[in-house]
Amino acid sequence: MEYFYLKIGKGNELARDWLAGNNPLHRPAAVIWFDNFSLQQYRRGLGKAEPRSFWQRGRKKFHNETRMVVVHDGEIWILSPAGRVRFRRSEKVGNTRLTPKVMPVKVLAHRKAKDVSPVLTCITANQYLTRGTFRRIHDDWGNYKAIDCVVGSRRVGDHWKPKQGAAQLLECLTSTELETLIAKLFEAHGCFVPAYRGGVMKDIDLFAHNDGDRAIHLGGLRVPPKQRVSVQIKRWSNDFTKPSCVDYLVGLDVKGHNSFDADWILARVKECPPVASWLRRSLDWLPRTFLSAFDL
């Protein structure tokens, strides 16, 4: 299965009408405006990566292997291709001639954002995806799981295989949820955390204050008495290392001095029953069998 982020019209403004069947096909469909090449030219290999990928996904062999996510106006659609892509008559858009490419689709799920997992709702925070029109969601197993759960499809693929590490559990949280989790850990050990987000401060996501007379220890992370520490929190970071301007780095795959990874996070969570309970509730959209593999 491959997963894609799709926009229908600028800012998805045409999504509702096209997916409701208010379009030239009179059935749920997606459309992209990209280049001015014909079907014959595409068959000869012309066309850029995104529209070519969209066209190829219209082939029957890909229909059951494709999931497309559309987010607009507080709602989420999950689609699969339901027919070949049709190249319509070229039209002028601004000063450029473009050929609309239309794909019949099957609506697998249509939900309000409040009714799906936050990690899926927040997919629009990924600038790589939102700056494109039809882009594959690369190696984000948290979103893969979220999409599967909304659709109710069979749990197959590497992202559902057993013996996954702590990172594969924690990537099912959004960046903000992960920051909240770390803040709750500090609070559970007696720190004061004035805000769960560092706002516009570069490299710093939260501050933890120790107002007491004794140092506070979290499995190797130390907050001295009557002092505060700054923390940067990363989801996936490609082995990002701690910036010199911050005291500690916490993330799923971080390495280096004063850096604490997903295994450290999960171990600390299990030491604090109230925090473990919060994490369980935050991930209650996942199958119980998956959560139980992590003793949650």
Residue frames relative to the residue before (quaternion, step in Angstrom):
aa qw qx qy qz dx dy dz
M 1.0000 0.0000 0.0000 0.0000 0.00 0.00 0.00
E 0.0837 -0.7707 0.6286 0.0620 3.56 -1.07 0.78
Y 0.2691 -0.7856 0.5511 0.0811 3.53 -1.06 0.92
F 0.0825 -0.8164 0.5714 -0.0135 3.57 -0.91 0.99
Y 0.3105 -0.6872 0.6228 0.2083 3.51 -1.31 0.56
L 0.0787 -0.8236 0.5610 -0.0287 3.57 -0.70 1.15
K 0.1196 -0.7508 0.6437 0.0879 3.54 -1.13 0.76
I 0.1796 -0.7724 0.6042 0.0774 3.54 -0.95 0.96
G 0.7943 0.0101 -0.0628 0.6042 3.55 -0.06 1.31
K 0.6760 -0.4879 0.3593 0.4194 3.55 -1.28 0.34
G 0.8419 0.0362 -0.0635 0.5347 3.56 -0.72 1.11
N 0.5545 -0.6313 0.3715 0.3949 3.58 1.26 0.45
E 0.3027 0.8019 -0.4793 0.1886 3.59 1.19 0.36
L 0.7041 0.4407 -0.2686 0.4878 3.61 1.18 -0.41
A 0.3964 0.7669 -0.4515 0.2255 3.58 1.26 -0.14
R 0.6902 0.5069 -0.3125 0.4112 3.58 0.70 -1.03
D 0.6929 0.4709 -0.2924 0.4612 3.61 0.82 -0.93
W 0.6909 0.4848 -0.3006 0.4441 3.57 0.79 -0.95
L 0.7070 0.4518 -0.2785 0.4674 3.58 0.95 -0.79
A 0.6353 0.5006 -0.3274 0.4885 3.58 1.26 -0.27
G 0.5761 -0.6082 0.3704 0.4012 3.59 1.28 -0.10
N 0.5024 0.6251 -0.4404 0.4036 3.58 1.26 0.20
N 0.4855 0.6237 -0.4290 0.4373 3.53 0.51 1.27
P 0.7169 -0.4646 0.2806 0.4376 3.64 -1.15 0.19
L 0.6665 0.4929 -0.3190 0.4594 3.64 1.13 -0.44
H 0.2829 -0.7859 0.4931 0.2432 3.59 1.30 -0.38
R 0.6693 0.3634 -0.3160 0.5658 3.55 1.02 0.90
P 0.6622 -0.4832 0.3449 0.4572 3.64 -1.11 0.30
A 0.1459 0.7875 -0.5791 0.1524 3.54 -0.79 1.05
A 0.2787 -0.7126 0.6153 0.1900 3.53 -1.34 0.37
V 0.0943 -0.7893 0.6051 0.0451 3.55 -1.16 0.63
I 0.0516 -0.7582 0.6473 0.0594 3.54 -1.16 0.65
W 0.2566 -0.7237 0.6183 0.1677 3.54 -1.19 0.67
F 0.2368 0.7750 -0.5342 0.2408 3.56 -0.35 1.23
D 0.8547 -0.0546 -0.0213 0.5157 3.59 -0.66 1.13
N 0.3987 -0.7134 0.5271 0.2331 3.57 -1.30 0.03
F 0.3678 0.7379 -0.4814 0.2974 3.54 1.09 0.76
S 0.4338 -0.6869 0.5253 0.2529 3.54 -1.19 0.62
L 0.6987 -0.4310 0.3548 0.4474 3.55 -1.33 0.10
Q 0.6445 0.5287 -0.3232 0.4480 3.58 0.94 -0.87
Q 0.6594 0.4973 -0.3111 0.4702 3.58 0.99 -0.78
Y 0.6183 0.5237 -0.3448 0.4738 3.58 1.08 -0.67
R 0.6448 0.5227 -0.3219 0.4554 3.57 0.98 -0.80
R 0.6678 0.4705 -0.2974 0.4943 3.58 1.22 -0.49
G 0.6568 -0.5580 0.2985 0.4100 3.59 1.28 0.12
L 0.4976 0.6490 -0.4397 0.3714 3.59 1.24 0.09
G 0.5977 0.5635 -0.4305 0.3740 3.55 -1.32 0.23
K 0.4682 -0.6899 0.4823 0.2688 3.57 -1.05 0.82
A 0.7642 -0.4382 0.2392 0.4082 3.53 -1.33 0.34
E 0.7075 0.4804 -0.2968 0.4250 3.61 0.72 -0.99
P 0.7157 0.4182 -0.2960 0.4746 3.65 0.69 -0.89
R 0.6134 0.5359 -0.3627 0.4528 3.62 1.05 -0.60
S 0.6384 0.5167 -0.3237 0.4698 3.56 1.01 -0.81
F 0.6238 0.5323 -0.3238 0.4718 3.59 1.02 -0.83
W 0.6650 0.5040 -0.2929 0.4669 3.59 0.90 -0.95
Q 0.6799 0.4977 -0.2974 0.4490 3.59 0.87 -0.92
R 0.6413 0.5377 -0.3283 0.4381 3.58 1.04 -0.72
G 0.5843 0.5813 -0.3679 0.4304 3.57 1.23 -0.25
R 0.5194 0.6281 -0.4213 0.3977 3.58 1.24 -0.20
K 0.6174 -0.6131 0.3520 0.3450 3.54 -0.94 0.92
K 0.6523 0.5511 -0.3316 0.4010 3.59 0.95 -0.81
F 0.6981 0.4540 -0.2677 0.4847 3.58 1.24 -0.39
H 0.4493 0.7354 -0.4435 0.2462 3.61 1.18 -0.31
N 0.7629 0.3623 -0.2003 0.4966 3.59 0.85 -0.94
E 0.6675 0.4774 -0.2904 0.4921 3.57 1.31 0.05
T 0.6729 0.4816 -0.2687 0.4931 3.58 1.30 0.24
R 0.0188 -0.7534 0.6572 0.0113 3.54 -1.04 0.88
M 0.0972 -0.7958 0.5975 0.0189 3.57 -0.86 1.00
V 0.2059 -0.7893 0.5731 0.0792 3.57 -0.90 0.99
V 0.0517 -0.7664 0.6403 0.0007 3.55 -0.94 1.01
V 0.0708 -0.7938 0.6040 0.0045 3.59 -0.84 1.03
H 0.2404 0.7683 -0.5610 0.1928 3.58 -0.67 1.08
D 0.8765 0.0417 -0.0255 0.4790 3.52 -1.12 0.81
G 0.7178 -0.4729 0.2559 0.4423 3.56 0.89 0.96
E 0.6755 0.4395 -0.2984 0.5114 3.56 1.22 0.38
I 0.2210 -0.7682 0.5923 0.1011 3.54 -1.24 0.59
W 0.1200 -0.7563 0.6409 0.0535 3.52 -1.04 0.95
I 0.1016 -0.7437 0.6541 0.0934 3.55 -1.14 0.68
L 0.0921 -0.8364 0.5384 -0.0459 3.51 -0.64 1.23
S 0.1173 -0.7260 0.6590 0.1578 3.50 -1.39 0.17
P 0.5776 -0.5758 0.4261 0.3915 3.64 -1.09 0.53
A 0.1146 -0.8013 0.5855 0.0443 3.57 -1.09 0.72
G 0.8030 0.0606 -0.0511 0.5907 3.61 1.16 0.43
R 0.6573 -0.5145 0.3761 0.4023 3.54 -1.27 0.29
V 0.5218 -0.6212 0.4857 0.3256 3.55 -1.20 0.53
R 0.2184 -0.7864 0.5709 0.0888 3.55 -0.88 1.00
F 0.2883 -0.7448 0.5821 0.1524 3.55 -0.88 1.01
R 0.1930 -0.8048 0.5545 0.0875 3.55 -0.54 1.18
R 0.7220 -0.4402 0.3054 0.4379 3.54 -1.30 0.09
S 0.5525 -0.6208 0.4517 0.3245 3.55 -1.01 0.87
E 0.0215 -0.7945 0.6069 0.0001 3.56 -1.08 0.75
K 0.4884 -0.6677 0.4800 0.2920 3.53 -1.19 0.53
V 0.0470 -0.7680 0.6386 -0.0096 3.55 -0.84 1.07
G 0.7860 -0.0489 -0.0274 0.6156 3.55 -0.21 1.30
N 0.7574 -0.3110 0.2522 0.5157 3.56 -0.65 -1.09
T 0.6542 0.5120 -0.2932 0.4732 3.57 1.30 0.16
R 0.3321 -0.7128 0.5780 0.2182 3.55 -1.07 0.75
L 0.0264 -0.8021 0.5948 -0.0456 3.54 -0.83 1.08
T 0.3247 -0.7323 0.5662 0.1943 3.54 -1.17 0.61
P 0.3310 -0.7431 0.5381 0.2205 3.65 -0.49 1.08
K 0.1373 -0.7706 0.6193 0.0622 3.55 -1.01 0.90
V 0.1218 -0.8429 0.5239 -0.0169 3.54 -0.44 1.29
M 0.0927 -0.7962 0.5976 0.0187 3.55 -0.88 1.03
P 0.3627 -0.6830 0.5815 0.2527 3.62 -0.79 0.91
V 0.0825 -0.8179 0.5692 0.0190 3.59 -0.93 0.85
K 0.3249 -0.6770 0.6163 0.2374 3.49 -1.36 0.32
V 0.3153 -0.7392 0.5626 0.1937 3.59 -0.80 0.98
L 0.2242 -0.8044 0.5418 0.0955 3.57 -0.36 1.27
A 0.7862 -0.0803 0.0714 0.6086 3.57 1.12 -0.67
H 0.0246 -0.7573 0.6526 0.0080 3.55 -1.16 0.71
R 0.0937 0.8204 -0.5472 0.1370 3.56 -0.38 1.28
K 0.4945 -0.5761 0.5446 0.3564 3.51 -1.31 0.32
A 0.6184 -0.5804 0.3781 0.3712 3.56 -1.06 0.74
K 0.6384 0.5533 -0.3331 0.4187 3.59 1.01 -0.76
D 0.7109 0.4724 -0.2471 0.4587 3.57 1.21 -0.47
V 0.6740 0.4142 -0.3143 0.5248 3.59 1.23 0.23
S 0.6790 -0.4943 0.3417 0.4218 3.57 -1.23 0.26
P 0.5840 -0.6014 0.4125 0.3567 3.61 -1.04 0.71
V 0.6184 0.5593 -0.3696 0.4100 3.61 0.97 -0.72
L 0.6678 0.4588 -0.3030 0.5017 3.59 1.11 -0.57
T 0.6204 0.5484 -0.3374 0.4477 3.58 0.98 -0.80
C 0.7423 0.4235 -0.2114 0.4743 3.56 0.99 -0.89
I 0.3271 0.7593 -0.5064 0.2450 3.59 1.17 0.31
T 0.6052 0.5775 -0.3507 0.4210 3.58 1.18 -0.53
A 0.5437 0.6001 -0.4107 0.4190 3.61 1.25 -0.11
N 0.5787 0.5696 -0.3723 0.4494 3.57 1.27 -0.27
Q 0.3019 -0.8042 0.4851 0.1636 3.58 -0.20 1.27
Y 0.5702 0.5789 -0.3941 0.4294 3.59 1.08 -0.56
L 0.6916 0.4659 -0.2806 0.4753 3.58 0.93 -0.88
T 0.7403 0.4573 -0.2575 0.4203 3.58 0.69 -1.05
R 0.6265 0.5225 -0.3501 0.4605 3.59 1.18 -0.32
G 0.6707 0.4650 -0.2962 0.4961 3.55 1.26 -0.16
T 0.4972 -0.6328 0.5031 0.3149 3.53 -1.36 -0.20
F 0.7809 -0.0333 0.0506 0.6218 3.56 1.01 -0.85
R 0.1796 0.8123 -0.5237 0.1835 3.53 0.02 1.31
R 0.4783 -0.6678 0.4923 0.2881 3.53 -1.01 0.85
I 0.3950 -0.6812 0.5668 0.2422 3.54 -1.08 0.83
H 0.2123 -0.8422 0.4880 0.0868 3.55 -0.17 1.31
D 0.8895 -0.1210 0.0994 0.4293 3.54 -0.95 1.02
D 0.4563 0.6334 -0.4972 0.3787 3.60 0.91 0.84
W 0.1862 -0.8388 0.5027 0.0950 3.55 0.19 1.30
G 0.5667 0.5854 -0.3927 0.4264 3.58 1.14 -0.47
N 0.6924 0.4478 -0.2730 0.4955 3.56 0.93 -0.88
Y 0.5919 0.5536 -0.3774 0.4480 3.59 1.03 -0.64
K 0.6683 0.4937 -0.3010 0.4680 3.57 0.90 -0.93
A 0.6509 0.5286 -0.3212 0.4402 3.57 0.94 -0.89
I 0.6501 0.5070 -0.3144 0.4706 3.58 0.96 -0.86
D 0.6532 0.5150 -0.3177 0.4552 3.59 0.89 -0.90
C 0.6721 0.5056 -0.3059 0.4462 3.58 0.93 -0.87
V 0.6437 0.5097 -0.3288 0.4667 3.60 1.00 -0.75
V 0.6908 0.4676 -0.2752 0.4779 3.57 0.95 -0.89
G 0.3454 -0.7388 0.5052 0.2822 3.56 1.06 -0.74
S 0.3606 0.7533 -0.4789 0.2705 3.56 1.20 0.51
R 0.6584 -0.4913 0.3836 0.4220 3.55 -1.28 0.27
R 0.4281 -0.7113 0.4980 0.2505 3.55 -1.01 0.81
V 0.2331 0.7568 -0.5631 0.2360 3.52 0.03 1.38
G 0.6017 0.5547 -0.4206 0.3916 3.57 -1.24 0.38
D 0.6888 -0.5002 0.3331 0.4054 3.54 -1.26 0.43
H 0.6577 0.5412 -0.3221 0.4132 3.58 1.04 -0.73
W 0.7054 0.3943 -0.2803 0.5180 3.61 1.24 -0.02
K 0.4527 0.7047 -0.4565 0.3000 3.59 1.20 -0.07
P 0.5304 -0.6383 0.4447 0.3368 3.61 -1.06 0.69
K 0.7715 0.3645 -0.2887 0.4342 3.51 -1.42 0.16
Q 0.2963 0.7235 -0.5564 0.2811 3.56 0.95 0.86
G 0.5138 -0.6638 0.4561 0.2956 3.55 -1.16 0.59
A 0.7350 -0.4120 0.3081 0.4417 3.53 -1.36 0.08
A 0.6036 0.5787 -0.3619 0.4122 3.60 1.06 -0.70
Q 0.6680 0.5064 -0.3086 0.4496 3.60 1.03 -0.76
L 0.6100 0.5018 -0.3502 0.5035 3.56 1.25 -0.33
L 0.7399 0.4479 -0.2415 0.4399 3.56 0.74 -1.07
E 0.5933 0.5519 -0.3891 0.4382 3.62 1.15 -0.32
C 0.5457 0.5862 -0.4044 0.4415 3.57 1.29 0.03
L 0.5884 0.5061 -0.3702 0.5105 3.57 1.34 0.15
T 0.4787 -0.6092 0.5321 0.3416 3.56 -1.21 0.43
S 0.6808 -0.4595 0.3596 0.4428 3.57 -1.28 0.18
T 0.6660 0.4988 -0.3040 0.4639 3.59 0.95 -0.85
E 0.6388 0.5120 -0.3290 0.4707 3.59 1.00 -0.76
L 0.6392 0.5188 -0.3309 0.4613 3.58 1.00 -0.78
E 0.6343 0.5142 -0.3242 0.4776 3.58 1.01 -0.79
T 0.6453 0.5174 -0.3178 0.4636 3.57 0.99 -0.81
L 0.6251 0.5456 -0.3302 0.4500 3.56 1.01 -0.82
I 0.6748 0.4803 -0.2977 0.4748 3.60 0.89 -0.92
A 0.6250 0.5330 -0.3360 0.4609 3.59 1.01 -0.77
K 0.6584 0.5092 -0.3088 0.4602 3.58 0.96 -0.84
L 0.6070 0.5412 -0.3541 0.4619 3.59 1.09 -0.63
F 0.6490 0.5031 -0.3168 0.4747 3.57 0.93 -0.87
E 0.6658 0.5060 -0.3081 0.4535 3.57 0.90 -0.90
A 0.6451 0.5368 -0.3231 0.4374 3.57 1.00 -0.82
H 0.7050 0.4273 -0.2562 0.5048 3.58 1.19 -0.50
G 0.6819 -0.5373 0.2732 0.4142 3.57 1.25 0.24
C 0.5031 0.6414 -0.4375 0.3795 3.59 1.23 0.16
F 0.3395 -0.6727 0.6071 0.2525 3.52 -1.32 0.37
V 0.0870 -0.7789 0.6207 0.0216 3.57 -0.81 1.07
P 0.3240 -0.8064 0.4583 0.1865 3.62 -0.26 1.22
A 0.7870 -0.0344 0.0274 0.6154 3.60 1.12 -0.55
Y 0.4715 -0.7027 0.4601 0.2690 3.54 -1.09 0.70
R 0.7466 0.2591 -0.1998 0.5792 3.57 1.24 0.04
G 0.4540 -0.7083 0.4798 0.2489 3.56 -1.07 0.80
G 0.4620 -0.7048 0.4327 0.3204 3.55 1.29 0.07
V 0.8177 -0.2545 0.1941 0.4785 3.54 -0.92 -0.93
M 0.4428 0.6993 -0.4642 0.3153 3.61 1.22 0.11
K 0.4049 -0.7242 0.5049 0.2381 3.56 -0.63 1.08
D 0.8624 0.1543 -0.1545 0.4567 3.55 -1.06 0.95
I 0.7270 0.3762 -0.2490 0.5176 3.63 1.15 -0.19
D 0.1711 -0.8161 0.5484 0.0637 3.58 -0.75 1.09
L 0.8071 -0.0740 0.0202 0.5854 3.60 1.09 -0.50
F 0.2855 -0.7098 0.6165 0.1860 3.52 -1.39 0.35
A 0.1303 -0.7721 0.6176 0.0744 3.56 -1.05 0.78
H 0.1880 -0.8009 0.5655 0.0579 3.58 -0.69 1.16
N 0.1597 -0.7417 0.6422 0.1094 3.55 -1.05 0.81
D 0.1513 -0.8256 0.5415 0.0467 3.57 -0.27 1.29
G 0.5922 0.6116 -0.3544 0.3868 3.57 1.28 -0.13
D 0.6062 -0.5800 0.4281 0.3358 3.53 -1.41 -0.02
R 0.7141 0.3729 -0.2506 0.5369 3.59 1.23 -0.02
A 0.5691 -0.5941 0.4439 0.3552 3.55 -1.17 0.62
I 0.2871 -0.7242 0.6026 0.1732 3.55 -1.19 0.66
H 0.1259 -0.8084 0.5745 0.0263 3.57 -0.82 1.07
L 0.0386 -0.7611 0.6473 0.0116 3.55 -1.03 0.90
G 0.7889 -0.3596 0.2003 0.4563 3.56 0.11 1.29
G 0.8078 -0.2264 0.1073 0.5335 3.58 0.81 0.95
L 0.6372 0.4522 -0.3215 0.5349 3.56 1.26 -0.27
R 0.1039 -0.8361 0.5387 -0.0034 3.58 -0.65 1.12
V 0.1187 -0.7498 0.6476 0.0651 3.53 -1.03 0.91
P 0.3410 -0.7765 0.4868 0.2093 3.64 -0.32 1.20
P 0.6146 -0.5576 0.3981 0.3910 3.61 -1.18 0.49
K 0.8482 0.1159 -0.1251 0.5015 3.53 -1.11 0.85
Q 0.6403 0.4804 -0.3431 0.4914 3.59 1.14 0.59
R 0.3023 -0.7275 0.5842 0.1953 3.53 -1.34 0.09
V 0.2052 -0.7580 0.6028 0.1409 3.56 -1.24 0.45
S 0.3287 -0.7125 0.5844 0.2070 3.53 -1.26 0.52
V 0.1241 -0.8090 0.5743 0.0140 3.55 -1.00 0.86
Q 0.1641 -0.7315 0.6504 0.1227 3.53 -1.07 0.81
I 0.1522 -0.7987 0.5805 0.0443 3.57 -0.94 0.94
K 0.0701 -0.8041 0.5903 -0.0084 3.55 -0.78 1.08
R 0.3833 -0.6346 0.6062 0.2878 3.52 -1.20 0.62
W 0.7761 -0.1173 0.1060 0.6105 3.63 -0.28 -1.11
S 0.0580 -0.8489 0.5244 -0.0316 3.57 -0.83 0.95
N 0.3780 -0.7339 0.4830 0.2920 3.62 1.27 -0.04
D 0.6943 -0.5015 0.2598 0.4461 3.55 0.81 1.11
F 0.1364 0.8040 -0.5504 0.1788 3.55 1.05 0.84
T 0.2330 -0.7765 0.5695 0.1354 3.60 -0.99 0.78
K 0.6728 -0.5460 0.3372 0.3681 3.55 -1.23 0.57
P 0.4050 -0.6850 0.5467 0.2605 3.60 -0.89 0.92
S 0.5870 -0.6131 0.4005 0.3452 3.59 -1.08 0.66
C 0.6607 0.5497 -0.3062 0.4093 3.60 1.14 -0.57
V 0.7143 0.4010 -0.2420 0.5200 3.61 1.24 -0.14
D 0.5309 -0.6610 0.4314 0.3084 3.59 -1.09 0.68
Y 0.8187 0.0354 0.0336 0.5721 3.56 0.87 -0.96
L 0.1999 -0.7409 0.6299 0.1196 3.52 -1.28 0.61
V 0.0345 -0.7838 0.6198 -0.0159 3.57 -0.85 1.02
G 0.2624 0.7747 -0.5397 0.1993 3.59 -0.76 0.98
L 0.6971 -0.5028 0.3167 0.4012 3.55 -1.27 0.21
D 0.8328 0.1175 -0.0257 0.5404 3.60 0.92 -0.84
V 0.3284 0.7765 -0.4843 0.2338 3.59 1.18 0.48
K 0.1214 -0.7807 0.6104 0.0566 3.55 -1.24 0.53
G 0.6348 0.5701 -0.3897 0.3467 3.52 -1.31 0.23
H 0.7539 -0.4007 0.2936 0.4300 3.52 -1.41 0.03
N 0.8520 0.0563 -0.0867 0.5133 3.56 -1.01 0.95
S 0.5294 0.5806 -0.4283 0.4462 3.55 1.07 0.84
F 0.1210 -0.8104 0.5732 0.0022 3.56 -0.92 0.94
D 0.2694 -0.8292 0.4800 0.0970 3.55 -0.58 1.22
A 0.7897 -0.3424 0.2302 0.4539 3.56 -1.36 -0.14
D 0.6288 0.5319 -0.3483 0.4476 3.61 0.97 -0.76
W 0.6366 0.5181 -0.3194 0.4736 3.57 1.03 -0.80
I 0.6439 0.5289 -0.3291 0.4442 3.59 0.90 -0.90
L 0.7072 0.4694 -0.2817 0.4474 3.57 0.75 -1.06
A 0.6225 0.5345 -0.3423 0.4578 3.59 1.04 -0.71
R 0.6607 0.4902 -0.3098 0.4767 3.59 0.96 -0.82
V 0.6191 0.5475 -0.3460 0.4441 3.60 1.00 -0.77
K 0.6858 0.4958 -0.2924 0.4453 3.57 0.88 -0.92
E 0.6143 0.5449 -0.3425 0.4565 3.57 1.23 -0.37
C 0.7421 0.3471 -0.1793 0.5447 3.60 1.26 -0.41
P 0.3249 -0.7941 0.4750 0.1954 3.64 0.01 1.21
P 0.6644 0.4887 -0.3491 0.4447 3.70 0.83 -0.74
V 0.6559 0.4906 -0.3150 0.4794 3.59 1.05 -0.74
A 0.6189 0.5312 -0.3384 0.4693 3.58 1.04 -0.75
S 0.6340 0.5246 -0.3217 0.4685 3.58 1.03 -0.79
W 0.6397 0.5140 -0.3247 0.4702 3.60 0.99 -0.81
L 0.6609 0.4988 -0.3176 0.4621 3.59 0.93 -0.84
R 0.6294 0.5294 -0.3361 0.4588 3.60 0.97 -0.82
R 0.6776 0.4844 -0.2979 0.4663 3.58 0.90 -0.91
S 0.6472 0.5273 -0.3246 0.4446 3.60 0.99 -0.77
L 0.7634 0.3357 -0.1766 0.5228 3.57 1.13 -0.66
D 0.3310 0.7884 -0.4766 0.2043 3.58 1.17 0.42
W 0.5347 0.6047 -0.4126 0.4221 3.58 1.28 0.02
L 0.5908 0.5557 -0.3610 0.4603 3.58 1.29 -0.28
P 0.6001 -0.5600 0.4110 0.3967 3.62 -1.13 0.50
R 0.5725 -0.6099 0.4287 0.3413 3.56 -1.03 0.80
T 0.6293 0.5441 -0.3478 0.4324 3.62 0.99 -0.74
F 0.6378 0.5156 -0.3333 0.4650 3.58 1.06 -0.67
L 0.6756 0.4914 -0.2959 0.4631 3.59 0.89 -0.92
S 0.6507 0.5364 -0.3282 0.4257 3.57 0.96 -0.81
A 0.5663 0.5958 -0.3850 0.4196 3.60 1.17 -0.46
F 0.7138 0.3915 -0.2379 0.5298 3.58 1.26 -0.40
D 0.4683 -0.6921 0.4207 0.3531 3.58 1.33 0.24
L 0.4281 0.6683 -0.4909 0.3593 3.57 0.97 0.86
